[in-house]
Amino acid sequence: MIKKSDLVIRLDRVDRDDEKEVGNEAALFGEIAKLDIPIPKGFIITANAYLQFILKNNVIERAKQHLLLAKANNLLNRQISGRGRLGLFFH
């Protein structure tokens, strides 16, 4: 079982009990690795590591800004293209 503070884990250290922290597929690969079935050695970046990255790099706020800018650009493009179509009829 991994600790909540773990950020990167060797694949052979996880099992089904760690699914919440590493995801279903990684947990299953961890179980397979323990059965001595040959699979490549690997590591897992935990959900906690991902969350810490998101928070420390202000990703949520930056994504909101990009989405707002994209929405504004979309509305502007609709207005411009709408004027263009009207211009076809009223010239």
C-alpha positions as CSV (number, residue, x, y, z in Angstrom):
1,M,0.0,0.0,0.0
2,I,1.3,3.4,-0.9
3,K,1.4,6.5,1.3
4,K,-0.7,9.6,0.4
5,S,2.6,11.6,0.3
6,D,4.1,9.4,-2.4
7,L,4.4,11.2,-5.7
8,V,6.2,8.6,-7.9
9,I,5.9,4.9,-7.2
10,R,7.5,1.8,-8.8
11,L,5.0,-0.3,-10.6
12,D,5.8,-3.4,-8.5
13,R,4.9,-1.5,-5.3
14,V,1.2,-1.0,-6.1
15,D,-1.8,-3.3,-5.9
16,R,-5.6,-3.0,-6.2
17,D,-5.8,-1.2,-2.9
18,D,-4.0,1.7,-4.5
19,E,-6.4,2.2,-7.3
20,K,-7.7,5.5,-6.0
21,E,-4.1,7.0,-6.0
22,V,-2.8,5.4,-9.2
23,G,-5.8,4.5,-11.3
24,N,-7.3,1.2,-12.3
25,E,-4.8,0.3,-15.0
26,A,-1.7,1.0,-13.0
27,A,-3.2,-0.9,-10.0
28,L,-3.8,-3.9,-12.3
29,F,-0.3,-3.8,-13.7
30,G,1.0,-3.7,-10.2
31,E,-0.9,-6.9,-9.4
32,I,0.4,-8.6,-12.6
33,A,4.0,-7.6,-11.7
34,K,3.6,-9.4,-8.4
35,L,2.6,-12.6,-10.2
36,D,6.1,-12.7,-11.9
37,I,4.4,-12.3,-15.3
38,P,7.0,-10.5,-17.4
39,I,6.0,-6.9,-18.0
40,P,8.3,-3.9,-18.4
41,K,9.5,-2.2,-15.3
42,G,8.0,1.1,-14.8
43,F,6.8,3.8,-12.5
44,I,3.6,5.7,-11.8
45,I,2.9,9.3,-11.1
46,T,0.2,9.4,-8.4
47,A,-3.0,11.4,-8.4
48,N,-1.5,13.4,-5.5
49,A,1.5,14.4,-7.6
50,Y,-0.8,15.5,-10.4
51,L,-3.0,17.5,-8.0
52,Q,0.1,19.2,-6.5
53,F,1.3,20.1,-10.0
54,I,-2.1,21.6,-10.8
55,L,-2.2,23.7,-7.6
56,K,1.4,24.9,-7.6
57,N,1.3,25.9,-11.3
58,N,-2.1,27.7,-11.0
59,V,-3.4,25.5,-13.9
60,I,-7.0,25.9,-13.0
61,E,-6.9,29.7,-13.2
62,R,-4.8,29.7,-16.3
63,A,-7.2,27.2,-18.0
64,K,-10.2,29.5,-17.1
65,Q,-8.4,32.5,-18.7
66,H,-7.8,30.5,-21.9
67,L,-11.4,29.3,-22.0
68,L,-12.7,32.9,-21.5
69,L,-10.4,34.1,-24.2
70,A,-11.5,31.3,-26.6
71,K,-15.1,32.1,-25.8
72,A,-14.6,35.8,-26.5
73,N,-12.8,35.0,-29.8
74,N,-15.6,32.7,-30.8
75,L,-18.3,35.4,-30.1
76,L,-16.2,38.0,-32.0
77,N,-15.8,35.6,-35.0
78,R,-19.6,34.9,-35.0
79,Q,-20.3,38.7,-35.0
80,I,-17.8,39.3,-37.9
81,S,-19.1,36.3,-40.0
82,G,-22.7,37.4,-39.3
83,R,-21.9,40.9,-40.6
84,G,-20.3,39.4,-43.7
85,R,-23.4,37.4,-44.5
86,L,-25.7,40.4,-44.0
87,G,-23.4,42.4,-46.2
88,L,-24.2,40.0,-49.1
89,F,-27.9,41.0,-48.9
90,F,-27.6,44.7,-48.3
91,H,-24.9,45.9,-50.6
